[in-house]
Amino acid sequence: MSIAIYKTEPYSSVFAFYSDLTDKHKGNLTTTMALNPQRTEQILEAAKNVFHQSGYARASMDRVAKEAGVSKATLYNHFKSKTVLFQAVVSSASARFIQELSDLQMDERRLEPALRIVAERFLTFLLCPHNLAAIRMILAEIQADPELGEAFYRSGPAVGESAVAHFLEKRMQKGEIPQTDPVRAGRHFMALLRGDLFWRALLGVALPQEEINAHLDSVVKQFMQGVAGMSASHGSADTRNSPASDS
């Protein structure tokens, strides 16, 4: 499976960052130039609606073409299969999250407030109705089509993980976080953020905004405490390993 990120709005503004990200975290990632930016947007919006209304199995390329107001030939010229089209729909949502993290890389704010923004945007993305609907659809159909789950993971969660890892890696290069595996650190951070909120939202349990805000604050505080502990540990190790003074 591959991920299609298009060099068109809203993707053009994240293309350089995404390319850098994929260079740092190699995987089954590719970039594809859309043949027609406006037409691509039109098709993706139609496909999102069709997948949402009908589910993956019942969605057809015929219906997507009709909804988008394009011919089947045009649709297949842009997306060679329903799986590729589905990946592109998921990737379009991931691109917006990547854009927000890309903006933060240019930001001069300190680590803790930057992490708070990352946490808030990730959780907003994770808990948005369209994302939850897509996950419910996949869980309902993955038994019949196992490749659907992999396509979604590679086009969505895996991209988010790489983006957060890239963000943390940049902060490590600035000396704000002790050097460690940024991918593992990012996964830990995102796992803390998901907590029990994700499953509750997925199952339709109401989540008061006050609880979400308290959860965000708690996760960022816990992560920062971990960073502080790592810094102290590294400092102690450096002291123990330094040569004895001649005086």
SULUR-V16943 format. One record per residue. RES is the residue in one letter. PSI is psi in whole degrees, 0 to 359 (NA if undefined). Layout:
res: {RES:RES}
psi: {PSI:PSI}
This chain:
res: {M:S:I:A:I:Y:K:T:E:P:Y:S:S:V:F:A:F:Y:S:D:L:T:D:K:H:K:G:N:L:T:T:T:M:A:L:N:P:Q:R:T:E:Q:I:L:E:A:A:K:N:V:F:H:Q:S:G:Y:A:R:A:S:M:D:R:V:A:K:E:A:G:V:S:K:A:T:L:Y:N:H:F:K:S:K:T:V:L:F:Q:A:V:V:S:S:A:S:A:R:F:I:Q:E:L:S:D:L:Q:M:D:E:R:R:L:E:P:A:L:R:I:V:A:E:R:F:L:T:F:L:L:C:P:H:N:L:A:A:I:R:M:I:L:A:E:I:Q:A:D:P:E:L:G:E:A:F:Y:R:S:G:P:A:V:G:E:S:A:V:A:H:F:L:E:K:R:M:Q:K:G:E:I:P:Q:T:D:P:V:R:A:G:R:H:F:M:A:L:L:R:G:D:L:F:W:R:A:L:L:G:V:A:L:P:Q:E:E:I:N:A:H:L:D:S:V:V:K:Q:F:M:Q:G:V:A:G:M:S:A:S:H:G:S:A:D:T:R:N:S:P:A:S:D:S}
psi: {148:162:128:113:126:141:53:164:137:16:335:324:343:359:314:316:317:320:317:317:315:331:324:325:82:143:202:58:134:162:145:133:123:145:325:111:311:319:321:314:316:315:317:319:318:317:319:316:318:314:320:320:322:346:166:313:319:346:140:153:329:313:322:316:316:315:324:346:34:166:160:325:318:317:311:338:330:320:117:345:168:324:315:320:317:316:320:322:314:318:327:324:320:324:325:321:318:321:316:321:325:319:321:333:331:355:144:2:156:169:311:310:329:319:323:321:315:314:315:318:323:314:322:316:315:320:5:146:319:320:316:321:320:319:319:319:316:316:327:335:355:332:319:335:81:330:337:318:318:319:317:315:313:330:345:275:319:323:317:318:316:322:316:320:319:317:312:323:318:321:328:320:332:353:12:339:135:148:126:183:111:330:313:318:319:319:320:316:315:326:320:319:318:314:223:353:320:311:323:316:319:325:9:14:132:139:107:141:326:322:320:315:317:321:315:312:317:317:314:317:316:318:317:324:323:319:316:319:319:319:317:319:317:321:319:319:319:320:317:326:353:148:148:147:147:346:NA}
